[in-house]
Amino acid sequence: MLRQLVLCLAVLLALPADAHKASDAYLQLKSSETGLSLRLDLALRDLDAALDLDANADGRLTWGEIKAAWPAIEAYALGGVQVAGCPLRPVNKGLERRADGAYAVLWLGSDCKPGAEPAIRYQLMRDVDPTHRGIVKIELAGLPAVVRLLDPTRAATLVPRASPADVAPALATLREPALAPTAAAELTQSPGAAPARGAGEFLSEGIHHILTGYDHVLFLLCLLLPCVMRRTPQGWQPVQHLWQAVLPMAGIVTAFTVAHSITLALAALGLVSLPPWFIEPAIAVTIVLAACDNLRTIFYGRRVLVAFAFGLIHGFGFAGVLAELNLPTSQFAWALLQFNLGLELGQLMIVLTAAALLYLLRQHRRYPTWVIRGGSVAAIVVGVLWFIERTADVSILTWQ
């Protein structure tokens, strides 16, 4: 088991350096008396992964490279986003700087008037990044705005409140008829089933973000590794009772949760904004400092205070999912609550797994050497490499 834990730490070394920056696209779908409009914001980093925009492979995207790639970008967007019964066409395009980098913005339009509950097929990044999600704000004429998550692995997504009779004609207009049976099974649920799924989408997205946010996970693990041991003048000694390990872990996780919840809300509301060139390296620094404290005490106060202080920084790393949607206040508050609960559920899964494994291993005579010291050194190496990547704009750990 000890070897397996060391292997897990080694795997962390191979994780992508930008893993905490989830791959999300933002869509705004509106209908009116004159037709349908769709705005699509897709990160240039994602488009580069899908279309290889960096023509000279120098690691930097120039305006000339992006301009030359616009026809390919438009074709990729049109092939990856479809609205049933409404063939889309390019209307306008541009670039925008967001908190987490530059985005290509495409405005698509159609003269058709969609049905009351249009089916949307979304398959962008499907073969490139299985963690990718589209977040769409849908404003149909005469209906309140709703927000849905678009999963490229699904056949199609339907705005709720449609009846099965409304689904079949819309579904028939989607391309790739081989997928239609799967989509039909998904879309022809009873009218009450779809809203229930939508109500929990941001909850599941919060879980998804923390489980794929490897730098946040690594930071937590650095804080948890010593929780099953006690520092004494003679060195590390294992705790005798489970509660002696659980209480410190609970305090650390609670402090981290409260702190990142505060900054997540402030950042998503637009009340506090810190640029990614500061946040991303700062998160890497928190990992290095937490790991160094395992090797030699540098924080002489309670580690729960360290978790809180550094959790404030990590909260900004989660904010992008909700900040771009411009939701009405009530919808925003509900989405924020769901997303935060999802983060905490995912975090709880990580902590319970780690706590059980570490508690079982604490009596091993090499635990201080292999797990605390070895794991902390590995985390320091990863944190330093992440810091270099995020400040010098170079690729060391990132898979291309």
C-alpha positions, 0 to 999 in steps of 0.5 A: 500500500505504501508503494501504491501511495508513492506511485500515486504521488509520482502520477501527480508529477505527470499531470498537466500544468494547467489542469485547474483551468477547466476547459469551458466554452460560453454560449448565449442563445437568443430567439426573437421575432426575426430569428435566432442568434448564438454567441460562442466564446471559445478559449484560444488555448482550446482552439489551438489544441483542436486546430493547431493554430500555432502555425510556426510552433513557437508556443505563442499565438499571433494575430496573423496566425489567428486571422489565417485560421478564422475560416477553420475556426468558423467551420469547427464551430458550425460543425460542433454546435447545432440547433434543431431546425435552425441552420446557423451561419457566421455573422461576426467574429472577434477576440476578447480578453477574459480573466483566464486568457484570450477567447475567440468570439463568434456570432452565429445567426439563423432566420428561423424561429426555433420551437419553444424548446429547441434541441441543441447538439454540442460536440466541440472538443469532444475528441480533444478534451473529454473534460470540456463543457459548454455553458449556455445561457438560453433566452427564448422569446416570452420565456425566462432565461435558463442556464444549461451545461452542454456535455460533448459526450451526450447526443443532444441537450434539450431545454426543459419543459418540452413534451415528447411530441415536441422533441421528435420533429426537432430531433429529426433535423439534427445531423448524424442520424446514427446518434438519434436513438440515443438522443431520443431516449434522452430527450423524450423523458417525462416533462418533469425529468428534465428540470430535475437534471438541470437543477443539479447540473452545477452541482455535478460541475462543481464536483467535476472541477475539483476532481480535475483541479489537480493543483487544488488537490495537490495542495490539500494533500500537502496539508493532509499528509502529516495529519496522521502523525505528531511532531515531537522532539524525537521526530514524527510519531503516529497518532494513537486514535482516529479522532486525533487525525480526523479533527486536524483534517476537518479543521483544515478542510473547513478553513479551506472551504470557507476561504475559497467560498468567499473569494469564489463568490466575490470573484464570480460576482465581479466584486474582486478581480485578480488577473490570471498572471498573478493567481496561477503562479500564486496557487503554485506557490501555495503548494510549494510553501505547504510542502516545505512546511512538512519538511521544516516548520515555517508556519508556526501558527495553526495549519488551519490558518494557513489553509484559510489564507491560501484557500482565499487564493485558490477560490479565484481559480474556480470563479470562471465558470459563473463569472461570464454568464451575467445571470439574474441575481436569483439564478446566479445565487442558486447556481453559485450555491450548487457549484460550491456544494459540488466543490465541497462534495468532491473535496470530501471524496478526496479527503475521506479517501486520503484520510483512510489510506494515510491512517492505515499507513501511519504505523509503517516505520518509513511513513515519515520518510517515504510519504511525508518527505518523499511526497512533499519533495515531489509536490515541491518539484511539481509546484516549482515547475508549475510556477515556471510554466505560469510565469515564463510561458513555457511548457514543461509538464503540459501535454500538447 
